[in-house]
Amino acid sequence: MGRLRIYARQPSRTTSRALVPHDRMPLVAHRNARHSYSSNPYGRIRQSGRCRVIANQAYRLPEVGAIDRSRSLTFMFDGRAYGGFAGDTLTSALIANGVRLIGRSFKYHRPRGIFTSGPEEPNALVELGAGARREPNTKATTIELFDGLVAASQNRWPSLRIDLGAINSLLAPFIGAGFYYKTLMWPASFWETIYEPLIRRSAGLGRAAEGPDPDNYEKAHAFCDLLVIGSGPAGLMSALIGARAGARVILCEEDFAIGGRLLAEKHEIDGQEGRVWAAQTEARLTELQNVRIFRRTSVFGVYDGGTYGALERVTDHLRESTPHQARQRLWKIVARHVVLATGAVERHIVFGGNDKPGVMLASAARTYVNRFAALPGRHIAIFTCCDDGWKTAADFATAGATVVAVIDVRREISRAFARVAERIGARLVTGGRVVGTRGGRSLRSIDVIGADGQAVRFEVDCLGVSGGWNPTIDLTCHHGSKPRWSDDQHAYIADKLPPGLSIAGAAAGALSLPAALLSGAKVGHEAIHTLGFIARFPDLPRTDEDPARLNPFWHVRGSRGKAFVDLQNDVTVTDIEIAFREGFRSVEHLKRYTTLGMGTDQGKAGNVSGYAIMADLTGSSITVTGTTIYRPPHVPIAISAFAGHHRGKNFRPTRLTPSHRWAAEHGAIFVETGPWLRAQYFPKFGETDWLTTISREVTAVRTAVGVCDVSTLGKIEIQGTDAGTFLDRIYINTFSTLLPGKTRYGVMLREDGLVMDDGTTARLAADRYVMSTTTANAGLIMQHLEFCHQVLWPTLDVQLASISETWAQFSVAGPCSRATLAKLVDPPFNIANERFPHLSVASLTVCGGVPARLFRLSFSGELAYELAVPANYGDGVIRVIMSAGAEFGIEPYGTEALGVMRIEKGHVAGNEITGQMTARDLGLGRLMSTKKDFIGRRMAERIAFHDPNRPCVVGFRPTNRSARLQAGAHFVPCGAAPTAANDEGFMSSVAFSPSLGHWIGRGFLQRGPERIGGRVRAYDPVRATDVEVEICNPVFIDPEGGRLRA
Amino acid sequence: MFGRKYSALSVAWHATTGNRYLTPVWRDPEPRDRYDVVVIGGGGHGLATAYYLAKEHGAKSVAVLERAWIGFGNAGRNTTIIRSNYLLPGNLPFYEWSMKLWESLEGELNYNAMVSQRGVLNLYHSDPQRDAFARRGNAMRLHGVDAELLDRNQLQKFAPFLNFDDARFPIQGGLLQRRGGTARHDAVVWGYARAADGSGVDIIQRCEVTGIRTEAGRVVGVETSRGFIRAPKVGIAVAGNSSRLAAMVGLRLPIETHVIQGFVTEPVKPLIPGVITFGAGHFYISQSDKGGLVFGGDLDGYNSYASRGNLPTAEDVCEGGIAILPLIGRIRVLRIWGGMMDMTMDGSPIIDRAPIKGLYLNAGWCYGGFKATPASGWCFAHLIARDELHPVAAHYRLDRFATGHLIDENGRGAQPNLH
């Protein structure tokens, strides 16, 4: 047995903790535990101008491992500086530095260390980074070490070493599974004020970042013939076959190094170290043009249509990323075929005190030794029920550690193992059980009972536990299938696979190295043939024997202390017993009642043991127990990664109108209307109140001329010999009779008989119409028309095109609008009233040859036109309009003035087309043709739509003219109580009318048109207003329409 | 000792006796040959129905049949929100009754369902939306429901962590129902199961209904994986499977089944006090007592009976989250699940007699069924026991699509995936 050599020899000190053996137990191994927390006098570095201590790497092994000793790194954990090397993970570096206490458990705040070496880690969760970059609950086992890394323990107070929450352990009998469902109910008011805040504060693990995520995230798509998930021996074989056959191969590996377990084991392949074979294979793959290798990339979800979600961690391992570099990249990989070679996760054995820092999976323990040259303990024992645990014993001995004992639950073990025990000087306990552990913040000793019933205590600082392997098959279940138990492999294995996915290696139960290589070759070969490639079956590399026999063993009955099944959520065997007694026996109930498997590891470490223990209690077999449902994501994914660039102002695209630049130059205030940014109003110097500005704009239109960008309205060109027929079926009123050169207002219904949209449609020629829609419904109506054309009436000769963005459109309104536009219109076109009366349309040119469409339409109620020009001319044309109108006092106006004038004029607007209104409700019932069929006609006949009590649109003005109105107020009869029974309707829009000098409104009132002249209350308790209003005609301005025809 | 009653004392007593004397929270009986009423579906609605049948209507012989395990469907897959912030008179009285039942649920069931009234806040982002929310808030107030309209300043005090700085759709304020909040969904199922069981209801798990037997136009019982069970009255409360069950008797319901995804993150220390919804995108979020952010958004959009969703919708939902809560970006999503939503043509449910005598429907909850659980059970029990609609659910008629008495809160029309 070789002596342990310490990489940089440092002074060590004897711990002050006294070891007090249980009097019944003989001490078989005794040596002062040497956990060096002492400072390294040689390791001082200067940082930020002050001296910080770098703890030495007293547990670092020399020479071995896949770390790069030429690159020293410094990192901080809980405010203390440590050293590590490139190629370390945070946990391997902490182990090398002798740090064992990493965190506290969720419920009992028990000291916890490092349990695994991968994403299945339940214990070693840390807050990574600080401030806005703080990431709570990060599995230290998956953090690639970099220089300057800062991590801190979480969920402890006041400190990691002294955590007052540990008092919960004493209350354990009272706060077992489901206790909160049975109590904390009295008095009822205490729940929100006392109990729940307490629970919420003590739950929750780490703290979220303090501000918006400052990093960038991006998304990418990839396509391949063969996607290989996992780069262990099986994955590499599959990838190699696919690559050599010429298939487009993508190989995803979540680790930063290629090789999977080959990095962690002392295997030989073709006469060299497994790690070297992996590196050579990687090099061969890298040479090929048709192969892409994604490291640090976790495939997290299997979606429909052969789509796989994957997350690439691009800069998480760098101290600083370059500006604009994405931190993470979300890949959507579409693969014709997938080989899932995700390996397996070792399971633990449940026994009292199995959570002490120092107890870890045996496979993890040797990963730290073999790959990272970090020694988890100097005096190790192995507790195993399978051959695998023996590898750890051998590897520790080779590394120079003392293997104190190997406790194998099997009574009969092979002679080879017995010889190993002898060679490494380990005490062999066959048929043994670990029945208890000792130690506070770190393991000190274990109590073992042998087959003969004899109790023995071993002083150890590390216990490797090996309970067999669970194939990592989560991804095979994302389409809804469940795994099934295999009695041959003593594990849950994949059952029904998603289409186009096959499974290889340890994930398929091929646990030994030769089996994994063979499986990878076979599955890869088959897959590549399925895809139509021709590939020779490869020569398999030569490997050493790799025994993988297993006697499943889950739980040491009668062991001392809390026996944890799910270490993260502190679910103990006792909790499972409680669930059993209370009838929560199905795995789903077990999970939900005890929180088994609901932690950040999603039960990767403990679930199967929990099922087995429940099966044991119910007297059934684990075969029938089944598992809970596996859901994406396979590993937790940051919300930011899903959101990508769609954040802040980029949440959705912003659409700008053609006159946006001009409006901005003229001081416009903009407002979001759907995707658009529109000019809301144009304040002038000295105007401090928006109402003043808007009133000025309205007055300008009513007395002179104004211009407004109305390009956001939807515009749809409808052509074809059947265009008129088509529109007759779309609109409730008739358009086939519209003369070319004329426009008409139209209303359309949904199939269910309620109003869908309104707008004007112009007939440019016999077979050519242009429809306008509301801004909000532009896309929806286009979709609707396409549906009607393609699905309902495909035989009609109609062609549709959305031209919303093709044309800039300006409303030029006011008594001087004709005079203004006349200056733009090219001769010989004449827009005199008799030549171009109200509701005319014409194609013409303006400004010396700019093609244009001129509509004589009025939303404001004044003489008005809408001028459309190709969008590129929009900016120029509004400038020309403004200068042409200058002599008449032209003013630009925004959406607010537009809204005021439409309320004054009594037009329907978007917010009144709620999808709940009939044409009659909106006062448009007379438009419904009785001479033709149209969409929605039949359903509009439903009895409820003809209820005379339906609220219909009318106008309102405050009885006290100085009162202000509020949209959203409900109407209640004057003098009646404000109750639901007296609710008669609501105010839909209001405005201050500068023309009338008081507030006006529109609203829906039961039997409204019959009640004109009467009064109701506009009741608005959420804004504490209550105004008596007069019911009036909804057209406040020029009801005869004289102005717009002028 | 202490019988079945839960109390701090009983918990203490069990603790001191090593929890040895705990007994099943509900029995696991063999199905009998016949019952007066069979309720199909062991979710929250079915169990609540059975409980109120026994408790309020004195039904002696009631069975709840569950294909898998109680609470296995949508009752265990929702985002646990309770609220009664509705607009329409067809909905408000019902959901407010539900809210009242939530408020007294723990006392009623002697089970802590963690009903937590930490508030439900709907954000508004424009003046027209503010007015629409005012209309809704006023409707709530007229129905005796609490509602407050917060302006930007008030909102900044209430929820300072929202994105007030660079939101694409500026956050201007919100409609707040303080009595809204969340409840622990599984506990609701277990609490009703325990109480129903205590009232003599048989909860039969792993009993799949394979057929509904009718004779001369009326129901006589159900065929199940555990044999024929005779019953003159059968209630269907199976959410996403409603159309499948109804098809067994040749009924075609005005329902499409869609998939919606729910999300939960790794647990973090308290961050979000109540429920918050985004008004310019589809996103809603709360934080569970365990610390996980629980959120969701839009339907995936296509009809499906598969309880799984797809990636584009997950991305869309997370975009909505970051849009209003930029500080949740680095928190990691732990689990994304899919549920089957029984979407109706107007987005509101059906609690009514089927056209076959003795068959009753409780369906069409869209993705809002959880909050309705107590009142749904209450009204469905009333309907089954008395064969007449309960006044607060009087509008949830099956024939409303023919008559036009729609209850379309959002005005989306007869397109189920838009509600």
Interface residues (C-beta under 8 A of the other chain):
Chain A: A132 R133 R134 E135 P136 N137 P173 F174 G176 F179 Y180 Y181 K182 T183 L184 M185 W186 A188 W191 E192 E196 P197 I199 R200 R201 A203 G204 L205 G206 R207 A208 A209 E210 G211 P212 D213 K219 G301 Y303 D304 T307 G309 L330 K332 H478 H479 G480 T574 E577 I578 R581 E582 G583 F584 S586 E588 H589 R592 Y593 T595 M598 T600 Q602 I629 R631 P632 P633 P636 I637 A638 I639 S640 F642 A643 G644 H646 R647 G648 K649 N650 F651 R652 T654 V671 E672 T673 R750 E751 D752 G753 L754 M756 G910 N911 T914 G915 Q916 M939 R942 I943 A944 F945 Q966 A967 G968 A969 H970 V972 P978 T979 A980 N982 D983 F986 S988 S989 Y1019 D1020 P1021 V1022 R1023
Chain B: Y6 S7 A8 S10 V11 A12 A15 T16 G18 N19 R20 L22 T23 P24 V25 W26 D28 A68 W69 G71 F72 G76 P89 L92 P93 E106 G107 N110 Y111 N112 A113 M114 V115 S116 Q117 R118 H125 S126 P128 R130 D131 A132 F133 A134 R135 R136 G137 N138 A139 R141 L142 H143 G144 A147 E148 L149 N163 D166 A167 R168 F169 P170 L175 R184 D186 A187 W190 G191 Q205 T265 E266 P267 V268 K269 P270 L271 G281 Q287 D289 K290 G291 A306 S307 R308 N310 L311 A314 E315 V317 C318 E319 G320 G321 I322 A323 P326 L327 I328 G329 R330 I331 R332 V333 L334 R335 I336 W337 M345 R400 A402 T403 G404 H405 L406 D408 N410 G411 R412 G413 A414
